[in-house]
């Protein structure tokens, strides 16, 4: 008798536990709940990207200071070098070359696209 009561109680408890688990999972899969989860993930991702950008910015400032110190530039951060010093620091400007293309539009040309129509 005690054995049957034990197993009956254990089965009822397992049924209640399984029913509550299934109901919770069904509530998580409703469209409203899925939309809220997606919004929370997007906000979390935005915060992580912002933190990453701030870390990159801090690293850039630190590296710029290290390079300025190594090159002997004592200009405060955020100020550009004067034109002459800046040009000297960058080196000579290479000459620019332009390339021109020609198109032979004579009627005897095999590549005349006007005759394709």
C-alpha positions as CSV (number, residue, x, y, z in Angstrom):
1,X,0.0,0.0,0.0
2,X,2.8,2.4,0.9
3,X,4.6,1.4,-2.2
4,X,1.6,2.3,-4.5
5,X,1.1,5.6,-2.7
6,X,4.8,6.5,-3.1
7,X,4.7,5.7,-6.9
8,X,1.4,7.5,-7.3
9,X,2.8,10.6,-5.6
10,X,6.1,10.4,-7.5
11,X,4.2,10.2,-10.8
12,X,1.9,13.1,-9.9
13,X,4.9,15.2,-8.9
14,X,6.7,14.3,-12.2
15,X,3.6,15.2,-14.2
16,X,3.3,18.6,-12.4
17,X,7.0,19.3,-13.0
18,X,6.8,18.3,-16.7
19,X,3.6,20.4,-17.2
20,X,5.2,23.5,-15.7
21,X,8.3,23.0,-17.8
22,X,6.3,22.7,-21.0
23,X,4.2,25.8,-20.1
24,X,7.3,27.9,-19.4
25,X,8.8,26.8,-22.7
26,X,5.6,27.6,-24.6
27,X,5.5,31.1,-23.1
28,X,9.1,31.6,-24.1
29,X,8.2,30.8,-27.7
30,X,5.4,33.3,-28.1
31,X,6.0,36.0,-30.7
32,X,6.0,38.8,-28.0
33,X,8.6,36.9,-25.9
34,X,10.8,36.2,-28.9
35,X,10.6,39.9,-29.9
36,X,11.6,40.9,-26.4
37,X,14.5,38.5,-26.3
38,X,15.7,39.7,-29.7
39,X,15.5,43.3,-28.5
40,X,17.5,42.5,-25.4
41,X,20.2,40.7,-27.4
42,X,20.4,43.7,-29.8
43,X,20.8,46.1,-26.9
44,X,23.5,43.9,-25.3
45,X,25.3,43.7,-28.6
46,X,25.2,47.5,-29.0
47,X,26.7,47.9,-25.5
48,X,29.5,45.4,-26.4
49,X,30.2,47.2,-29.7
50,X,30.4,50.6,-27.8
51,X,32.8,49.2,-25.3
52,X,34.9,47.7,-28.1
53,X,35.0,51.1,-29.9
54,X,36.0,52.9,-26.7
55,X,38.8,50.3,-26.1
56,X,40.0,50.8,-29.7
57,X,39.9,54.6,-29.3
58,X,41.9,54.4,-26.1
59,X,44.5,52.1,-27.7
60,X,44.8,54.5,-30.6
61,X,45.4,57.5,-28.4
62,X,48.0,55.5,-26.4
63,X,49.8,54.3,-29.5
64,X,49.7,57.8,-31.0
65,X,51.3,59.2,-27.9
66,X,54.0,56.5,-28.0
67,X,54.7,57.2,-31.7
68,X,54.9,61.0,-31.0
69,X,57.3,60.4,-28.2
70,X,59.4,58.1,-30.3
71,X,59.5,60.5,-33.2
72,X,60.2,63.5,-31.0
73,X,57.0,65.3,-31.8
74,X,55.8,67.3,-28.8
75,X,52.6,68.7,-30.4
76,X,49.6,68.3,-28.1
77,X,47.2,65.6,-29.1
78,X,44.5,66.7,-31.5
79,X,46.7,69.5,-33.2
80,X,48.1,69.1,-36.7
81,X,51.7,69.9,-37.5
82,X,52.4,73.1,-39.4
83,X,52.4,72.7,-43.2
84,X,56.2,72.7,-43.7
85,X,56.9,70.3,-40.8
86,X,54.0,68.1,-41.9
87,X,55.2,67.9,-45.5
88,X,58.7,67.1,-44.4
89,X,57.4,64.4,-42.1
90,X,55.3,62.8,-44.8
91,X,58.0,62.8,-47.4
92,X,57.9,63.9,-51.0
93,X,54.6,63.7,-52.9
94,X,54.8,61.2,-55.7
95,X,53.7,62.5,-59.1
96,X,50.3,61.6,-60.2
97,X,49.8,59.8,-63.4
98,X,46.7,59.9,-65.5
99,X,45.7,57.1,-67.8
100,X,43.6,57.9,-70.9
101,X,41.6,55.3,-72.7
102,X,40.5,55.7,-76.3
103,X,37.6,54.0,-78.1
104,X,37.7,53.4,-81.8
105,X,34.2,54.1,-82.9
106,X,34.8,53.7,-86.6
107,X,32.2,51.6,-88.5
108,X,34.9,49.1,-89.6
109,X,35.9,48.3,-86.0
110,X,34.9,44.8,-84.9
111,X,34.1,46.3,-81.4
112,X,31.6,49.0,-82.5
113,X,28.7,48.5,-80.1
114,X,26.5,50.8,-82.1
115,X,26.1,48.2,-84.8
116,X,24.8,45.6,-82.3
117,X,21.4,47.1,-82.1
